[in-house]
Amino acid sequence: MAVVFFNLGSNMGERERNIDRALELLESYGVKVTAKSQVYDTEPWGVKTQANFLNIVASGETDLGPKALVPLCGEIERQLGRIDSFKWGPRIIDVDLLLYGDEIVDELNCTVPHYLMHQRRFVLEPLVEIAPDVVHPVLSKTATQLLDECEDNSRVVGL
């Protein structure tokens, strides 16, 4: 089984319930959730003129490969009612595969590790909470090192 990490976020509707439901769906599709961070209230990243997000990072174990998990994340988003409006816009749920063990995949519809994770405080704060020593396989740095070097000054507050 591979160890995987996901970032889940929501800034529409019942935000915490949306995240919980996405975790339940991950489990139903074969991801055993083994840890999750506390919930963080976070400023929007990219497009600032929208409601704050709730975000968590969850780790899990699965036999599914990264090329199955990335589209599965999209399917879970659709099942929960996500409608894409514009890039980095408001959303009912966002489910991103951050890491898949130490694998590196760079293909059209599958990029692992997540290409922006090291630039996002709302990802790194909760990741460090549950896995401070996990190593980014491209950058060869721990989550703690990435957070220390992160230039994103967005507000990220644990609840």
N, C-alpha and C positions, 0 to 999 in steps of 0.2 A: 504494500500500500504506500502511496505517496503522501507526503505531508504538504498541505496546501494552505494558502492564506488568501482571504477575501476581504475587501472593503465593501461595506454596505452603508448606504446613505439615503436619506429621505428628507424633503423639505415641503411636502404637500400632504394634506389629510392627516390621518392619525400616524404620525411619523414613527413612533416607537413600535406601534403595531405592524406597520409596513415592514420594518426590519425583522421583527419576530417571525412574521409570516414568510419572508424570504428565507430565513434560516430553516424553518420547517420544510419548505419546498426543497432546499438543498439536501436536507436529510432524506426526504422521500425519493430523491433521485440518486442516492448512493454516496453522499458525502457525510461521514460521521463527524459532526462538529465536536471538537475536543476542548476548545477554549474560546472564550470571547472576551473582548475588552469591555470596560464600562462604556456607557453611552456618552458621547461627546457632543456638545453644542458647538457648531462650527460656522464661521463666516463662509459665505459662498466663495468658491474659487473660480476665477475666470470671469464670470459675469456677477458683479457685486450687487446689482439692483434686483434682488430677490430675497425671499425669506431665508433665515438661517437653516442649516441642515442639522440633523442628528446623524452621527456616524459611529460605526464600530468597525473593528477588525476581528474576524473570526478565523480560527485555524481548524483544520480538519484532516481527515484521512480518507482516501478514496482509491479505488482501482480505475476510475475513469481517467483518461489521459487529458492533457491540456487542450487538445483539438476537439474534445467532446465537452469540456467544461466551459470554454469561452462561449460557444453558442447556447449552452444550457443557462448561463447567466442571463443572456438575452431573452430566452424563453421564460424564465422566472419573472423577469421584468414585465414582459407582455402579459403573463398570467395575472399579475398584480395590478394591471391597468396602466402601465407606463405608456405614455404617448410622447414621442419625441417632438419637441417644439423647435428648439434651436440649440446649437452646441453650448454645453455647460449651462443650459437653462434649468428651470425648475422641474422636479420630477417626483413622482410618487415613490419610486425606488430606483436605486442604482446599485448594481451588483457587479463588482470587478474582481477578476482573478488577479491577485498581486504576484504570488510566487507559487511555483510548482516544484517542490524540492529544490534541487540545484539545476534544474533544466533551463535551457535557453531556447526559445522558439521565436523566430522572426519571419512570419509569413503574412500574407495579405489579410487574413481574417483571424489571426492568432499571434499575439505578441506577449511573450512571458519571459522575464518579469514585465509587469505593467510599465509602459514606457515613461510615465510621469510620476510614479510612486515616490521617487526620491526628491521630487520638487514640492511635495504636498504635505504640509504639516498635519492636515486632518487625517492623513494616512499614517504618517510616521509616529505621531503621539500614541495612538492606540496600538500600533504594531509593537512599539517599544514596551508598552505595558505588558503584553503577553509573550513577546519573544525578542527580548533586547539583543540577543546574540545571533539571531538568524542573519545569514549572509546573503546579500544581493549578489547573484552569480555573475552578473556582468561587471559591476563596479567593485566587487571583492571587498565590500565594507559591510559591517554589521548595521542593523537597524539603528542602534544607538549612535554610531558614527554618522550615519546619514542624517539623523535628526540634529546632531550637533552642528553639521555643516549646512543644514537647510536654510535657505535665504527667505523662505516664505514666512512672513510675519503675521499671517492671518490668526485671528483669535480662535483658539481651540480650548474649550473648557469642559472638564469632566463633570458629569452630573451625579 
